[in-house]
């Protein structure tokens, strides 16, 4: 309890410092300048954080690669940033997701490098505002954000607002309360960009297990508003019911006010579906979504209500990978934001499979980033190519797009291996088409049984499924049709590995409902993650 009091006390100081600092006078120029100086900024960051600190794990990687500071400088100005990063990756300068989390040792040239997530924190910055990762791939991590980082992200937000022409719309947030800063942080930047959040809706959990976070959020809203934050108190939604948001949007529309809604993807689907079910008109609403892949099924479910949807691609520890422009109305794609991250593609096999994916490797470029990463795996894959549009993002310099974004995380059980990007289609499209329901109503969970790994297919009660066995048979049949060959044979041989539970899908601490869980969970972890 004392630690939490101290934590939120420091956070209050951080918010006060942030609110007391003027926004960038010309956000567009700030971003252009960062884009133009990517190489010198990155070189200075590596010199100060890596080469000046022998304890940094990258120091030894560079040493084993035979790359001194002068060599790095020469390659950067001769070959460019991305090509240099590719060469460094080939010589062992990279970080896998499991290595960053501390789940696997960092082995290079037969040597084991000692590291933990804290080893990659940026020593050049101190931040009192902590951002909590979603926990969708393991233990949740806190990332310290200093004022300069929040100011830069504020500039990126200004750019997004301008490109999507969101001025004049009522602003709704559907985001979690503390310990996640997502909701509170969004309300703070809105005020600083001379906007007002009309309503902050949230899934607040139950009083018995989340009551202290409700009180903490209430306190932080009061403290922020005393310093000019202009943050609305959260409106708590009933369990698994997003219809109040849809109803509020419809009421505003009836009064002639259009909205934009910032939410995670699954709640956005629920809001749109509620509007369709109730016959409420939310046509013209703009949804800004993040946190989960915007699959074709999710996009279709949102657009069925008459709304538009645009996605962004943030990674808690790394920053904003990209954002969709106003012309990106199909597919799962975003403009690659090369100001804050350099991204290269590495062809590799997905874990425990023969399927090759284009793994994304990220390098942080902002001096104020919470972590300093070089060629760090995001455990996501995608295709990088020129962006075929003429928008504000392209004119500023974001001329590449990242499309077909997905996770190559895996679920394994009794000889059966399912790659995440492929099984999503079964969970979000095929099962709803066969059994009813919407994207997000079906979820696979991997957990350790008494003897070996088990998979549980969780089906939301909303589906109204009459027989769990029917869902199990349908799922296995679709697996066989979709994957084919030897995998199908293994699936049928080990069909007992798949159980079915009529229960709400687990959500992460930030309220995201993932189509499949990339965790191995036990009972205590499942209880912690449940909404």
C-alpha positions as CSV (number, residue, x, y, z in Angstrom):
1,X,0.0,0.0,0.0
2,X,2.8,2.4,0.9
3,X,4.6,1.7,-2.4
4,X,1.4,2.5,-4.3
5,X,0.9,5.8,-2.4
6,X,4.5,6.7,-3.3
7,X,4.0,5.6,-6.8
8,X,1.0,7.8,-7.4
9,X,2.6,10.6,-5.6
10,X,5.5,10.6,-8.0
11,X,3.0,10.3,-10.9
12,X,1.2,13.4,-9.7
13,X,4.5,15.3,-9.8
14,X,5.1,14.0,-13.3
15,X,1.7,15.1,-14.5
16,X,2.2,18.5,-12.9
17,X,5.6,18.9,-14.7
18,X,3.9,17.8,-18.0
19,X,1.0,20.1,-17.7
20,X,3.3,23.0,-16.7
21,X,5.4,22.6,-19.9
22,X,4.3,24.3,-23.1
23,X,3.4,22.2,-26.1
24,X,5.6,22.4,-29.2
25,X,4.7,25.6,-31.0
26,X,5.1,23.8,-34.4
27,X,4.5,20.0,-34.0
28,X,4.9,19.4,-37.7
29,X,8.3,21.0,-37.8
30,X,9.4,19.0,-34.7
31,X,8.6,15.8,-36.5
32,X,10.2,16.9,-39.8
33,X,13.4,17.8,-37.9
34,X,13.5,14.4,-36.2
35,X,13.1,12.6,-39.5
36,X,15.9,14.6,-41.2
37,X,18.3,13.9,-38.3
38,X,17.6,10.2,-37.7
39,X,21.2,9.1,-38.3
40,X,23.1,11.7,-36.1
41,X,20.5,11.3,-33.4
42,X,20.7,7.5,-33.4
43,X,24.5,7.6,-33.5
44,X,24.7,10.0,-30.5
45,X,22.2,7.8,-28.6
46,X,24.2,4.6,-29.1
47,X,27.5,6.4,-28.1
48,X,26.0,7.7,-24.9
49,X,24.0,4.7,-23.8
50,X,25.8,1.7,-25.3
51,X,29.5,2.4,-26.0
52,X,29.8,4.5,-22.8
53,X,28.5,1.6,-20.6
54,X,30.2,-1.8,-20.7
55,X,27.3,-3.2,-18.6
56,X,24.8,-2.6,-21.4
57,X,24.2,-6.0,-23.2
58,X,24.5,-4.3,-26.6
59,X,28.1,-3.2,-25.6
60,X,29.3,-6.8,-25.7
61,X,27.2,-7.5,-28.9
62,X,29.0,-4.7,-30.7
63,X,32.3,-5.9,-29.4
64,X,31.8,-9.4,-30.7
65,X,30.6,-8.0,-34.0
66,X,33.8,-6.1,-34.3
67,X,32.0,-2.8,-34.6
68,X,33.6,0.2,-32.8
69,X,31.9,3.7,-32.7
70,X,34.0,4.9,-35.7
71,X,32.9,1.8,-37.7
72,X,29.2,2.4,-36.8
73,X,29.5,6.1,-37.9
74,X,31.2,5.2,-41.2
75,X,28.6,2.6,-42.0
76,X,25.6,4.8,-41.1
77,X,26.7,7.7,-43.4
78,X,27.8,5.3,-46.2
79,X,25.0,2.8,-46.2
80,X,22.2,4.4,-44.4
81,X,20.4,3.5,-41.2
82,X,18.3,0.5,-42.2
83,X,21.1,-1.2,-44.2
84,X,23.5,-0.7,-41.3
85,X,20.9,-2.3,-38.9
86,X,20.6,-5.3,-41.2
87,X,24.3,-5.8,-41.2
88,X,24.4,-5.5,-37.4
89,X,21.7,-8.1,-37.1
90,X,23.7,-10.5,-39.3
91,X,26.6,-10.0,-36.9
92,X,24.7,-10.7,-33.7
93,X,23.5,-7.3,-32.7
94,X,19.8,-7.9,-32.0
95,X,17.4,-8.9,-29.2
96,X,14.6,-11.4,-29.2
97,X,11.4,-10.9,-27.3
98,X,12.2,-13.8,-24.9
99,X,15.7,-12.4,-24.3
100,X,14.3,-9.0,-23.4
101,X,11.8,-10.5,-21.0
102,X,14.5,-12.5,-19.4
103,X,12.8,-15.8,-20.3
104,X,15.9,-16.9,-22.3
105,X,19.6,-16.2,-21.9
106,X,21.2,-13.9,-24.5
107,X,23.7,-16.2,-26.2
108,X,26.2,-14.7,-28.8
109,X,29.2,-16.5,-30.1
110,X,29.0,-19.1,-27.3
111,X,28.9,-16.4,-24.6
112,X,25.9,-15.8,-22.3
113,X,25.2,-12.1,-21.6
114,X,23.5,-11.2,-18.3
115,X,20.4,-9.0,-18.8
116,X,16.9,-8.2,-17.6
117,X,14.3,-5.7,-18.9
118,X,15.9,-3.0,-16.7
119,X,19.2,-3.5,-18.7
120,X,17.6,-1.8,-21.7
121,X,16.1,1.2,-19.9
122,X,17.3,4.6,-21.2
123,X,19.7,6.0,-18.5
124,X,19.4,9.5,-20.1
125,X,15.9,10.0,-19.0
126,X,13.9,9.9,-15.8
127,X,10.1,9.7,-15.8
128,X,7.6,9.9,-13.0
129,X,4.6,8.9,-15.3
130,X,4.6,5.1,-15.8
131,X,2.9,3.4,-18.7
132,X,1.9,-0.2,-18.2
133,X,2.3,-2.7,-21.0
134,X,-0.8,-4.9,-21.9
135,X,0.7,-8.2,-20.6
136,X,-0.6,-10.0,-23.7
137,X,2.8,-11.7,-24.2
138,X,3.9,-12.2,-20.6
139,X,4.4,-10.2,-17.4
140,X,3.3,-6.6,-17.6
141,X,6.1,-4.1,-17.6
142,X,6.2,-0.5,-16.5
143,X,7.8,2.1,-18.8
144,X,8.8,5.4,-17.3
145,X,7.8,8.3,-19.5
146,X,9.4,11.7,-19.1
147,X,7.9,15.0,-20.1
148,X,9.9,15.2,-23.4
149,X,8.6,11.9,-24.6
150,X,5.0,12.9,-23.8
151,X,5.5,16.2,-25.6
152,X,6.8,14.3,-28.7
153,X,3.9,11.9,-28.7
154,X,1.7,14.9,-28.3
155,X,3.1,16.2,-31.6
156,X,2.4,12.9,-33.3
157,X,-1.1,13.0,-31.9
158,X,-1.6,16.5,-33.4
159,X,-0.5,15.2,-36.7
160,X,-3.0,12.3,-36.6
161,X,-5.8,14.7,-35.7
162,X,-5.0,17.0,-38.6
163,X,-4.7,14.2,-41.1
164,X,-8.0,12.5,-40.1
165,X,-9.8,15.9,-39.8
166,X,-11.1,15.3,-36.3
167,X,-11.4,18.9,-35.3
168,X,-14.9,19.8,-34.3
169,X,-16.0,16.3,-33.4
170,X,-17.0,15.2,-29.9
171,X,-14.2,13.1,-28.4
172,X,-15.0,9.9,-26.5
173,X,-12.4,7.7,-24.8
174,X,-13.1,4.0,-24.1
175,X,-10.0,3.2,-22.2
176,X,-9.0,1.5,-18.9
177,X,-8.4,3.2,-15.6
178,X,-5.3,2.9,-13.5
179,X,-2.9,1.1,-13.2
180,X,-2.9,1.7,-17.0
181,X,-2.2,5.3,-18.0
182,X,-3.9,4.9,-21.3
183,X,-7.2,6.5,-20.4
184,X,-5.9,9.2,-18.2
185,X,-3.0,10.0,-20.5
186,X,-5.3,10.4,-23.5
187,X,-7.5,12.8,-21.6
188,X,-4.5,14.9,-20.6
189,X,-3.2,15.3,-24.2
190,X,-6.6,16.2,-25.4
191,X,-6.8,19.2,-23.0
192,X,-3.3,20.3,-24.0
193,X,-4.4,20.3,-27.7
194,X,-7.3,22.6,-26.8
195,X,-9.8,19.8,-26.9
196,X,-12.2,18.4,-24.3
197,X,-13.0,14.7,-23.8
198,X,-16.8,14.6,-23.8
199,X,-16.9,11.3,-21.9
200,X,-14.4,8.7,-20.6
201,X,-16.0,5.3,-20.6
202,X,-14.2,2.4,-19.0
203,X,-14.4,-1.2,-17.9
204,X,-13.5,-0.8,-14.2
205,X,-13.6,-4.4,-12.9
206,X,-15.4,-5.4,-9.7
207,X,-15.2,-3.3,-6.6
208,X,-13.8,-6.2,-4.6
209,X,-10.7,-6.6,-6.8
210,X,-10.4,-3.2,-8.5
211,X,-11.9,-0.8,-5.9
212,X,-8.5,0.6,-4.9
213,X,-7.7,1.4,-8.6
214,X,-11.0,3.2,-8.9
215,X,-10.1,5.3,-5.8
216,X,-6.6,5.9,-7.3
217,X,-8.1,7.0,-10.6
218,X,-10.5,9.3,-8.8
219,X,-7.6,10.9,-6.9
220,X,-5.5,11.3,-10.0
221,X,-8.4,12.9,-11.9
222,X,-8.9,15.4,-9.0
223,X,-5.1,16.1,-8.8
224,X,-4.8,16.5,-12.6
225,X,-7.8,18.9,-12.8
226,X,-6.4,21.0,-9.9
227,X,-3.4,21.6,-12.2
228,X,-5.6,22.4,-15.3
229,X,-5.9,18.9,-16.7
230,X,-9.6,19.0,-17.6
231,X,-10.1,15.3,-17.2
232,X,-13.6,13.9,-17.0
233,X,-14.3,11.3,-14.3
234,X,-14.6,7.8,-15.8
235,X,-18.1,6.4,-16.6
236,X,-18.1,2.7,-15.6
237,X,-19.7,0.3,-18.0
238,X,-21.7,-2.7,-16.9
239,X,-19.8,-6.0,-17.2
240,X,-19.4,-7.0,-20.9
241,X,-21.8,-4.3,-22.0
242,X,-20.7,-1.5,-24.3
243,X,-24.2,-0.4,-25.3
244,X,-24.1,2.7,-23.2
245,X,-21.3,4.0,-25.4
246,X,-23.3,3.3,-28.6
247,X,-26.4,5.0,-27.0
248,X,-24.4,8.1,-26.1
249,X,-22.9,8.4,-29.6
250,X,-26.4,8.0,-31.1
251,X,-27.8,10.8,-28.8
252,X,-25.0,13.1,-29.9
253,X,-25.6,12.4,-33.5
254,X,-29.3,13.1,-33.1
255,X,-28.3,16.5,-31.8
256,X,-26.1,17.1,-34.9
257,X,-22.8,16.3,-33.2
258,X,-20.4,13.8,-34.9
259,X,-18.0,11.8,-32.7
260,X,-14.6,10.2,-32.8
261,X,-14.0,7.3,-30.4
262,X,-10.5,6.3,-29.2
263,X,-10.7,2.6,-28.1
264,X,-9.0,-0.7,-28.3
265,X,-10.2,-2.8,-31.2
266,X,-12.4,-5.3,-29.4
267,X,-14.4,-2.7,-27.5
268,X,-14.9,-0.8,-30.7
269,X,-16.4,-3.9,-32.3
270,X,-18.7,-4.3,-29.3
271,X,-19.8,-0.7,-29.5
272,X,-20.6,-0.9,-33.2
273,X,-22.4,-4.3,-32.8
274,X,-24.5,-2.8,-29.9
275,X,-25.6,0.1,-32.2
276,X,-26.6,-2.4,-34.9
277,X,-28.5,-4.7,-32.5
278,X,-30.4,-1.8,-30.9
279,X,-31.1,0.0,-34.2
280,X,-29.2,3.2,-33.0
281,X,-27.7,5.4,-35.7
282,X,-24.0,6.0,-35.2
283,X,-23.3,6.6,-38.9
284,X,-20.3,8.9,-39.6
285,X,-18.6,8.1,-36.3
286,X,-14.8,7.7,-36.6
287,X,-13.2,4.9,-34.5
288,X,-9.4,5.2,-33.7
289,X,-8.3,1.7,-32.6
290,X,-5.2,0.1,-31.4
291,X,-3.9,-2.7,-29.3
292,X,-5.1,-5.6,-31.5
293,X,-4.8,-6.3,-35.2
294,X,-7.6,-4.7,-37.3
295,X,-8.6,-7.8,-39.1
296,X,-11.0,-7.8,-42.0
297,X,-13.7,-9.3,-39.7
298,X,-13.3,-6.6,-37.1
299,X,-13.3,-3.8,-39.8
300,X,-16.5,-5.2,-41.3
301,X,-18.2,-5.4,-38.0
302,X,-17.4,-1.8,-37.2
303,X,-18.3,-0.5,-40.7
304,X,-21.6,-2.3,-40.6
305,X,-22.8,0.4,-38.2
306,X,-21.9,3.1,-40.7
307,X,-18.8,4.1,-38.9
308,X,-15.2,4.5,-40.2
309,X,-12.2,2.9,-38.5
310,X,-8.5,3.8,-38.6
311,X,-5.9,1.9,-36.7
312,X,-2.6,2.7,-35.1
313,X,0.2,0.4,-34.1
314,X,1.8,1.3,-30.8
315,X,4.1,-0.9,-28.7
316,X,4.3,0.0,-25.0
317,X,8.0,-0.4,-24.6
318,X,9.0,0.9,-28.0
319,X,6.7,3.7,-29.1
320,X,4.4,4.4,-32.0
321,X,5.2,2.1,-35.0
322,X,2.7,3.8,-37.3
323,X,-0.8,5.1,-37.9
324,X,-3.3,4.8,-40.7
325,X,-4.1,7.8,-42.8
326,X,-7.5,8.9,-44.1
327,X,-6.9,7.0,-47.4
328,X,-6.2,3.6,-45.6
329,X,-9.8,2.3,-45.5
330,X,-9.0,-1.3,-46.3
331,X,-6.7,-3.9,-44.9
332,X,-4.6,-3.9,-41.8
333,X,-2.0,-1.2,-42.6
334,X,-0.4,1.9,-41.3
335,X,2.1,4.5,-42.3
336,X,5.5,3.5,-40.8
337,X,6.5,6.3,-38.4
338,X,10.2,6.4,-39.1
339,X,10.8,9.3,-36.9
340,X,10.7,7.4,-33.6
341,X,11.5,3.8,-34.8
342,X,13.7,2.3,-37.5
343,X,12.1,-1.0,-38.6
344,X,13.7,-3.8,-40.7
345,X,12.4,-7.2,-41.7
346,X,14.1,-10.5,-40.9
347,X,12.9,-13.7,-42.5
348,X,12.6,-16.4,-39.9
349,X,10.7,-19.5,-39.0
350,X,7.9,-19.0,-36.5
351,X,8.5,-20.8,-33.2
352,X,8.1,-24.6,-33.4
353,X,6.9,-24.6,-37.0
354,X,8.1,-24.7,-40.6
355,X,6.2,-21.5,-41.5
356,X,8.4,-18.5,-42.4
357,X,7.4,-15.0,-41.4
358,X,8.7,-11.5,-41.9
359,X,9.7,-10.7,-38.4
360,X,9.8,-7.0,-37.5
361,X,12.9,-5.7,-35.8
362,X,12.7,-2.3,-34.1
363,X,15.3,0.2,-33.2
364,X,14.4,3.2,-31.0
365,X,15.5,6.6,-32.3
366,X,14.1,9.2,-29.8
367,X,16.7,10.3,-27.2
368,X,13.7,10.5,-24.8
369,X,12.6,6.9,-25.3
370,X,11.9,4.8,-22.2
371,X,14.1,2.0,-23.5
372,X,17.0,1.9,-26.0
373,X,16.5,-1.0,-28.4
374,X,18.6,-2.1,-31.4
375,X,17.0,-4.7,-33.7
376,X,14.6,-5.8,-31.0
377,X,11.9,-8.3,-32.0
378,X,8.3,-7.3,-31.5
379,X,7.1,-10.8,-32.1
380,X,5.0,-9.3,-34.9
381,X,5.3,-9.7,-38.6
382,X,4.4,-7.6,-41.6
383,X,5.3,-6.3,-45.0
384,X,7.1,-2.9,-45.5
385,X,6.6,-1.2,-48.9
386,X,6.0,2.2,-50.4
387,X,2.7,3.8,-49.3
388,X,0.5,4.4,-52.3
389,X,-1.2,7.6,-51.1
390,X,-0.8,11.3,-51.1
391,X,-1.7,12.4,-47.6
392,X,-0.2,14.6,-44.8
393,X,1.8,11.7,-43.5
394,X,3.4,11.0,-46.9
395,X,4.1,14.7,-47.5
396,X,5.9,15.0,-44.2
397,X,8.1,12.0,-45.0
398,X,6.3,8.9,-43.9
399,X,6.4,7.4,-47.3
400,X,6.4,3.7,-46.4
401,X,3.5,1.6,-45.1
402,X,3.5,-1.5,-42.9
403,X,0.7,-3.9,-43.9
404,X,-0.6,-7.3,-43.0
405,X,0.5,-6.8,-39.4
406,X,0.1,-9.8,-37.1
407,X,1.6,-11.8,-34.4
408,X,3.6,-15.0,-35.1
409,X,3.2,-16.1,-31.5
410,X,2.3,-19.8,-31.2
411,X,0.1,-22.1,-29.3
412,X,1.3,-25.6,-28.9
413,X,-0.2,-28.7,-27.4
414,X,0.4,-32.4,-27.6
415,X,2.2,-32.2,-30.9
416,X,-0.1,-29.6,-32.3
417,X,1.3,-26.2,-33.3
418,X,-0.9,-23.3,-34.4
419,X,0.7,-20.0,-35.6
420,X,-1.2,-17.0,-34.4
421,X,-1.6,-15.1,-37.6
422,X,-3.2,-18.1,-39.3
423,X,-5.5,-19.3,-36.5
424,X,-7.0,-15.8,-36.1
425,X,-9.0,-16.3,-39.2
426,X,-10.6,-19.4,-37.8
427,X,-11.5,-17.6,-34.5
428,X,-12.7,-14.3,-36.0
429,X,-14.3,-15.4,-39.2
430,X,-15.0,-19.1,-39.5
431,X,-16.4,-19.9,-36.1
432,X,-18.7,-16.8,-36.0
433,X,-20.0,-17.8,-39.4
434,X,-20.6,-21.4,-38.4
435,X,-21.8,-20.9,-34.8
436,X,-22.8,-17.3,-34.5
437,X,-21.3,-14.4,-32.5
438,X,-18.7,-11.8,-33.4
439,X,-15.0,-11.4,-33.6
440,X,-13.8,-11.6,-30.0
441,X,-16.3,-14.2,-28.9
442,X,-13.8,-17.0,-29.4
443,X,-10.4,-17.3,-27.9
444,X,-7.8,-20.0,-27.5
445,X,-5.9,-20.2,-24.2
446,X,-2.8,-22.3,-23.7
447,X,-2.1,-23.6,-20.2
448,X,-0.3,-26.4,-18.5
449,X,-2.4,-29.4,-17.5
450,X,-1.5,-32.0,-15.0
451,X,0.6,-33.9,-17.4
452,X,1.1,-31.8,-20.6
453,X,0.0,-28.7,-22.4
454,X,-3.7,-28.1,-23.0
455,X,-5.7,-25.8,-25.3
456,X,-9.0,-24.3,-24.2
457,X,-11.4,-22.8,-26.6
458,X,-13.4,-20.1,-24.7
459,X,-16.8,-19.3,-26.2
460,X,-18.6,-16.2,-24.9
461,X,-22.1,-16.9,-23.4
462,X,-23.4,-14.2,-25.9
463,X,-23.1,-16.8,-28.7
464,X,-25.8,-18.9,-27.1
465,X,-24.0,-22.1,-27.9
466,X,-26.2,-25.2,-27.1
467,X,-23.4,-27.7,-27.0
468,X,-19.7,-27.3,-26.2
469,X,-19.0,-30.4,-28.2
470,X,-20.4,-28.8,-31.3
471,X,-17.9,-25.9,-30.9
472,X,-15.0,-28.3,-30.4
473,X,-15.9,-30.4,-33.5
474,X,-16.4,-27.2,-35.6
475,X,-13.0,-25.8,-34.4
476,X,-11.1,-29.0,-35.2
477,X,-12.8,-29.4,-38.5
478,X,-11.8,-25.8,-39.5
479,X,-8.3,-26.5,-38.3
480,X,-8.1,-29.5,-40.6
481,X,-9.5,-27.6,-43.6
482,X,-7.3,-24.5,-43.0
483,X,-4.0,-26.1,-42.3
484,X,-4.3,-29.5,-44.1
485,X,-1.6,-32.1,-44.4
486,X,0.3,-33.5,-41.5
487,X,-0.9,-30.8,-39.0
488,X,-4.5,-32.0,-39.6
489,X,-3.5,-35.5,-38.8
490,X,-1.8,-34.5,-35.6
491,X,-4.8,-32.4,-34.7
492,X,-7.2,-35.2,-35.0
493,X,-4.8,-37.7,-33.3
494,X,-4.7,-35.3,-30.3
495,X,-8.2,-33.9,-30.4
496,X,-8.5,-34.5,-26.6
497,X,-6.0,-31.6,-26.2
498,X,-8.7,-29.1,-27.1
499,X,-11.3,-28.4,-24.4
500,X,-14.2,-26.0,-24.7
501,X,-15.4,-23.6,-22.0
502,X,-18.5,-21.4,-22.2
503,X,-17.0,-18.3,-20.6
504,X,-16.1,-14.8,-21.4
505,X,-12.7,-14.5,-23.1
506,X,-9.9,-13.4,-20.9
507,X,-9.0,-9.7,-21.3
508,X,-5.6,-8.1,-20.5
509,X,-5.2,-5.5,-17.8
510,X,-6.1,-2.8,-20.3
511,X,-9.4,-4.4,-21.3
512,X,-8.3,-5.9,-24.6
513,X,-9.9,-9.1,-25.7
514,X,-7.4,-11.0,-27.8
515,X,-8.4,-13.5,-30.4
516,X,-5.9,-15.9,-29.0
517,X,-3.8,-15.7,-25.8
518,X,-0.1,-15.8,-26.4
519,X,0.5,-16.8,-22.7
520,X,0.6,-20.0,-20.9
521,X,-1.7,-19.3,-18.0
522,X,-2.3,-21.1,-14.8
523,X,-5.3,-20.5,-12.5
524,X,-3.8,-17.6,-10.6
525,X,-2.7,-15.8,-13.8
526,X,-6.1,-16.4,-15.4
527,X,-7.8,-14.8,-12.4
528,X,-5.5,-11.8,-12.6
529,X,-6.1,-11.3,-16.2
530,X,-9.9,-11.8,-16.1
531,X,-12.0,-8.6,-16.7
